[in-house]
Amino acid sequence: MGYTFAVAADLGMLSSVAKPVRPDRSPGGSMRPNITSIEMGVGALRLGGVVSMSLLCVGCVIMDEDGDKEVAGPPQSETVTWSPEPDDTGTEVSLPSVSVTWGDSALRVELTDPGSWQLGMAETGGSCGGAVSCWTGEDCFRGFTSSEGTAVGPYCHGLEDGLTELKYGGDIYDLEEGMTAFQPDFSGTVTYLLIPSDDTQQCLSFGDDPSYFSSLGCQDLAP
């Protein structure tokens, strides 16, 4: 798999690293999360006890009055750059900037710092929440728990030389290296976390709702 799984209740950096725990898959049925909506949340259609992962859809799509999808975020292939804001005295903060591109087939995240980082992503916006589960399995922080109580993640995506590209279409239960379960339509609903391998550096949070990672004490970035 090549993935790091982290438990980070506070940022004593990645306080626990372990191999992913896969749910028991009995011959009589599937242990995929019991989330019934295709268009909202981590959608999976349950057919006769078997989940069709080809219909997996991460994120919350808001429908207009005619039932058409509204894209929640910037157009595909547009790059948004996030940078540290000056402190209260107006002094520039010495932290890297981050460029995020939701392309047609892959998500690209690039830092101005060429070091090694761990990337987490959580769905925090759109219409998820409450009865509609937000996808947090790739947050490198808390992970995701299905309504059946099945734990997924937390997955961390590694950046080498300050760069990663993640192809769409990943399986939430067996997320391979270089893949993500997110889709570009939901770019505006995602909050990001970047954790440096150098523990003298500060973690970074940015996107829809950086308060999701507030307990880690990261520096928020602004577009």
N, C-alpha and C positions, 0 to 999 in steps of 0.2 A: 504493500500500500504506500509506504513512503510518507505517511502522515504523522505529524505530532499531535497528540491529544493532551490538552492542558487543563488542569484545574487551578484556577487563579482567583480565589475568593478575595485576595488582595494582591497587589503586585509585589510579592516577594519573588518577582519575575514568574517564570512558569514553575509553580511550586511543586507540581507533580506531573510526571511524564510517564505514560503507559501505553501499551498497545491498545487498539480499539477493542471494545467489548461488543461482540456481535450478539444479537438476540438469538435465542434458541429457535430454530426453524423446524418444527415437527412436520412429518410427512402429510399430516392431515390439514394443514393450513398455513397461512402466511402470518408473519409477525410484523408486517408493515404497519406504520401508524394508521390508526383508524380516523382519518380526516376525510370527510366525505365530499367536500367541495372541490371541484376542478378549477373553478375560476377564482377562488379566494383561499388564501393560506397555502400551505403545502398540500396541493390537491392530489388526491389519489382515488381512482374509481375502484371500489370493491365489488368484484363480480364473483358471486358464488364462493366468497371467502378468499379469493385471490385478488391481489391488487395489481392493476395494470400500470406499471411504472412508465409505459410509453405516454401516459396521460399526465405524468407528473408536472405540476406547475407551481413554482415557488413564487410567493408574493401575492399581494392583494390587488386584483384588478377592479377598479371602480367602473361601474356601468353607467352610461348616460340614460336619458329617458327612453331612447329608442333601442336600448339593449346593446349598443355598440361599446367596444372597449375604449377606454380613454388611457392613453399612455401616461404613466406616472413617472415622469422623469425627462431628462434631455433626450433629443433624438439619438438614434444609434450612431455610433462612431464619433460622437462629439466628445472632446476631451475637456474635463473640468480639473483645474489645478487648485489645490488647497494649501494654504500657507499659514505660518504662525503670525498672529497679530502683534503689534508692538505692545509692550507692557504699559502700566499706568503712567510711567514717566515719558512714554514715547520712544523708549529705546527698542531697537530691533532685537527680536529674540533669535538666538542662534540655534535654529532647528531646521530640519529639512522640509522642503515642500514636496507635495505628493500630487501626481497627475493620474487621474482615473479615466479610462476610456472603455465605455461599453460598446464594443464593436459588434459586427454582424454575427460573428461566430465565437468570439472570446472576449473576456474581460482582461484588460491590461492595467496593471498598477505599477507605477514607477516613481521612485524617490530620487531626490537630488543627492542623498547620501548613498554611497555605493556599498554599504555594509550588508550584513545579514539580518533580516527581520522576519517576524511572524505576523501574518495578516489574519484578522478576524472580521467577519461581516455578519450583521444581524438585521433582519427585517423589523423595522420599528415604526413604519408609517403606513400609509394607505388605509385600507379598511380592515386590517387584521387587528386582533385583540378581542378579548371577551370570548365569545363562542367560536371565533375564527382564529385558529392558531397562527402566530407569527413564526416564520422559519428562523431559528436561532442556532441551528446545529453547526454552523460554520463560524460561530462568534469567537472561538478561541478563548472562551470565558465560562459560560454557563452550560452551553449545549441546549438540546431540545428534548422535551419529554412528550410523548404522544398521549392521547386521551386514554390509551390502554396502559399507560405507565412505562412504556418502553423508552429507554434513554438512547439518544443518538448524539455522538460527539462528546465534547466539543472538538470540531476539526479546526486545525490551524494550517493556513497556507504559507509555505515558506517562500521568502524572497531572497534571491542570491544576486549580489552586485546591484541591490536596490531595485530588482525587477522581477515581476511574475506575470505570466499569461495563463488564464484559466478558461478552458473551453466549456461551453454550456452543455447541459444534458447529463450531469453527474447523478449517480444513484445515491440517495441520501443514506442508505445503509452500507454502502461499499464505495465510498467516494474515493476515486483513484487520484493519484497525484496529477496535478495539472488540470483538474476538472472542478466545476462548481455546479450546484443544483440551482443557482440563481439564473434568471433570464434578464435580458436587457430592458424589457418593458418595465421592470420594477426598480430601475436604478435610483429613482427619486425617493424610494422608501427604505433605503439601506443606510445603516450607520457602520462606520469602519473603525477598526482598532489596529494599530501597528505597534508591536512590541520588539524593541531592539535586542540583539544578542549581547550587546555591550551594556552591562548593568549600570554604567555611569551615565547612560543616556536616558531620556525621559520617553515614556510611551506616548503615542499620539492617538487622538480620537477626532473624528470628523464625520460629516454627513447629516442624515436626517435628524438624529437626536443623540448628540454626544453624551447626554446625561445617562444613557443606558450603561455606559462604562465609567460613571463618575466615581465609583468606589475604588477604581484603580489609580486615581490621581494623575491621569494623563493630561497632556497639554492639548487643548482644543485648537483645531485649525479652522480657518475661514476660507471660503471660495473667493 
